[in-house]
Amino acid sequence: MNTLEKLKEFAPKKNQLRQSNNAIIYTRVSTKEQADTNTSLETQKKYCENYAKSNGYKVAGYFGGTYESAKSDERKEFKRMLKYVRQSGTVGYIIVYSYDRFSRTGSSAAQISQELNDQGIQVKAVTQEVDTTSVAGKFQQNLFYMFSQFDNELRKDKTITAMTDLLRKGYWLWNPPVGYINKKKYHKAVDWDIIPSEDGKLIKKAFAWKLKGIYSNIDIIDKLQNLGMKIDERRISELFKNPFYCGILVSKMIPGEIIEGKHKPLVSKEDFLKINSINTHHPTHHKAENDNLPLKQFIYCESCKLPLTGYLVKKKGLYYYKCRTKGCSCNKSAKTLHSTFTEDLRTYQVEPKYKDIIKEVMTYTYDNITKDLRTQKKFIKKNITELNTKIESIEERYALGELDNAIYKKFKDKYETQKEELQSKIENPIIK
C-alpha cells in the first residue's frame, strides 16, 4: 500500500445508506371513525407488506395503526416510530402507503426525510414509488409532501370561508361568553340556540348597576357575590367591554366588522356605548366609606368566617361593621373595633433599628414562598394554551366533518373541564 492509499483513512467518509433490508411499516388514518372501522388501516398494512415482500425487505416492526392528524409532526406514534428507527441502527426503510400517511407538513416533512436519509434510512411510499437516492427522486418526494400540505391549506381555507360566511349571517361559532348557554351546542351552528342563563340575569343587573355611574367594579363584584355569582375584577372589566352582550358579534376572523347576532342581548346598544364612553363617570371607590371603615374586607365574622361589610347609621352619624350572611347577628361598632385594633397593633410595633433587616427577611421569605406558585402559574398557562389549541383543532375537524357529534362532545367537554380547572387554580392559588 502506497503512502496516498494510507492517507485515505483521514478523509471524510461518504454518507452511505444503511446496508440493511430491515424495514418498519407505518400506517395512519385521520379520524377515529376510520380507525374504528379499520378498513383503511388494514388496506394500508396489506399493501405495505406486499411491497416489502416484493422488494425483499424484512419487516422488523409495525407502528401507527391508529388515528393521528398529520397536520403536525408532534404525534405520539409518529415520534415513537422515528425514535425507534434512529436508535435501532438496523432499520433501512420506513414503508408507508403514501407520503401523506407519513406527514402533511410540507417542508417540515421534507426536512425529516432528509435527516433520516442522512442517517441511511429511506422513506418509501407504496403508491408513489420514487428513487430517493437520486436528486430527481428526492425532488419528487418533496413535491408529494408539498402537495399534501397544499391540500391541507385548501381545506383550512374552505373551513375559514364557511365560518366567516356564518359569522356574517349572525351565527356565533364558539362557546358563548358567561351569562349565555347553548341549548343545542352539538348541532350545526345554524341550529344553535344561544340563550341567557341564570348568570345572564345577574349580568343584566350588573350592566344596570354600571349604568347608574355610582358603583365601582369592586362594588358590583360584591353585589354579584351576594347573589351567588363569583367573578373577579379582570373578568368583570372584560365583560362590560364585550359587545356580545348588546347583541353584536365581533371576531378576529372578520377584523373591522360588526355583525348583528341572532342571540338575545342583555343590554341595549345605547346603554352599552354609554357605559364604555370615555365621558362616562366610572367610580373606583367610595372614599368616605373607605376612610371611615378601613377594616372592611380585612376583618372577619367569628361565626361565619366571612369578611365583614360596613354601613352608616345616618341619624346617629355612626359607622358599624356587620356580617353579610343573612340571619347572622354579628354587628360591631366601628369606633370600638378601631380602638381594639389600634391597641392590638401596638403589640406588634417594631423598633426602627430593626426595620431594614425585617423588611429584607420578609422580602426573602415572600419570594421563596411564592417561587413555586410563580412556576406553577407559568406551567398552568402553558397547559391552557395547549388546551385552547386542542379545542380549536377539534372544532375545525368537526366543521370539516372529520368528527361525529359523540366524539366531538366527549373531547370538547373534557378539554373545557380541564381548562376551567386550570383557570380556577390561577384565580385561586394555594400558597403552601
C-alpha positions, 0 to 999 in steps of 0.5 A, a space after each residue: 500500500 502506497 503512502 496516498 492509499 494510507 492517507 485515505 483513512 483521514 478523509 471524510 467518509 461518504 454518507 452511505 445508506 444503511 446496508 440493511 433490508 430491515 424495514 418498519 411499516 407505518 400506517 395512519 388514518 385521520 379520524 377515529 371513525 376510520 380507525 374504528 372501522 379499520 378498513 383503511 388501516 388494514 388496506 394500508 398494512 396489506 399493501 405495505 407488506 406486499 411491497 416489502 415482500 416484493 422488494 425483499 425487505 424484512 419487516 422488523 416492526 409495525 407502528 401507527 395503526 391508529 388515528 393521528 392528524 398529520 397536520 403536525 409532526 408532534 404525534 405520539 406514534 409518529 415520534 415513537 416510530 422515528 425514535 425507534 428507527 434512529 436508535 435501532 441502527 438496523 432499520 433501512 426503510 420506513 414503508 408507508 402507503 403514501 407520503 401523506 400517511 407519513 406527514 402533511 407538513 410540507 417542508 417540515 416533512 421534507 426536512 425529516 426525510 432528509 435527516 433520516 436519509 442522512 442517517 441511511 434510512 429511506 422513506 418509501 411510499 407504496 403508491 408513489 414509488 420514487 428513487 430517493 437516492 437520486 436528486 430527481 427522486 428526492 425532488 419528487 418526494 418533496 413535491 408529494 409532501 408539498 402537495 399534501 400540505 397544499 391540500 391541507 391549506 385548501 381545506 383550512 381555507 374552505 373551513 375559514 370561508 364557511 365560518 366567516 360566511 356564518 359569522 356574517 349571517 349572525 351565527 356565533 361559532 364558539 362557546 358563548 361568553 358567561 351569562 349565555 348557554 347553548 341549548 343545542 351546542 352539538 348541532 350545526 351552528 345554524 341550529 344553535 340556540 344561544 340563550 341567557 342563563 341564570 348568570 345572564 340575569 345577574 349580568 343584566 343587573 350588573 350592566 344596570 348597576 354600571 349604568 347608574 355611574 355610582 358603583 365601582 367594579 369592586 362594588 358590583 363584584 360584591 353585589 354579584 357575590 351576594 347573589 351567588 355569582 363569583 367573578 373577579 375584577 379582570 373578568 368583570 372589566 372584560 365583560 362590560 367591554 364585550 359587545 356580545 352582550 348588546 347583541 353584536 358579534 365581533 371576531 378576529 376572523 372578520 377584523 373591522 366588522 360588526 355583525 348583528 347576532 341572532 342571540 338575545 342581548 342583555 343590554 341595549 346598544 345605547 346603554 352599552 356605548 354609554 357605559 364604555 364612553 370615555 365621558 362616562 363617570 366610572 367610580 373606583 371607590 367610595 372614599 368616605 366609606 373607605 376612610 371611615 371603615 378601613 377594616 372592611 374586607 380585612 376583618 372577619 365574622 367569628 361565626 361565619 368566617 366571612 369578611 365583614 361589610 360596613 354601613 352608616 347609621 345616618 341619624 346617629 352619624 355612626 359607622 358599624 361593621 356587620 356580617 353579610 350572611 343573612 340571619 347572622 347577628 354579628 354587628 360591631 361598632 366601628 369606633 370600638 373595633 378601631 380602638 381594639 385594633 389600634 391597641 392590638 397593633 401596638 403589640 406588634 410595633 417594631 423598633 426602627 433599628 430593626 426595620 431594614 433587616 425585617 423588611 429584607 427577611 420578609 422580602 426573602 421569605 415572600 419570594 421563596 414562598 411564592 417561587 413555586 406558585 410563580 412556576 406553577 402559574 407559568 406551567 398552568 398557562 402553558 397547559 391552557 394554551 395547549 388546551 385552547 389549541 386542542 379545542 380549536 383543532 377539534 372544532 375545525 375537524 368537526 366543521 370539516 366533518 372529520 368528527 361525529 357529534 359523540 366524539 366531538 362532545 366527549 373531547 370538547 367537554 373534557 378539554 373545557 373541564 380541564 381548562 376551567 380547572 386550570 383557570 380556577 387554580 390561577 384565580 385561586 392559588 394555594 400558597 403552601 
